[in-house]
Amino acid sequence: MDVIQQLVNMGNEVISWMQLLGIPASAIAFGVGGFQQIFGGAEGLRKAKPWYIGGAIGLIFILGASAIASFLKMKITF
């Protein structure tokens, strides 16, 4: 196994670990946002929006990283 293949395998492992940690983190962000929206009173939605937006953007980046990595793996050859 050459160095390039080892780097590719390491990159795939890093992405899978990011997904294992990132998906629950985004669920926690949505939960905190929901808690703030429910119990935040009149300002609840305003306080919850940054949590919702951050959780959604993080989830998109995490899931998109896997798709981008698999696309590049198919298209790039050394």
Summary of the structure (lengths in Angstrom):
residues: 78
radius of gyration: 17.7
end to end distance: 13.2
largest distance: 60.1
contacts: 193
relative contact order: 0.14
helix: 92%
strand: 0%
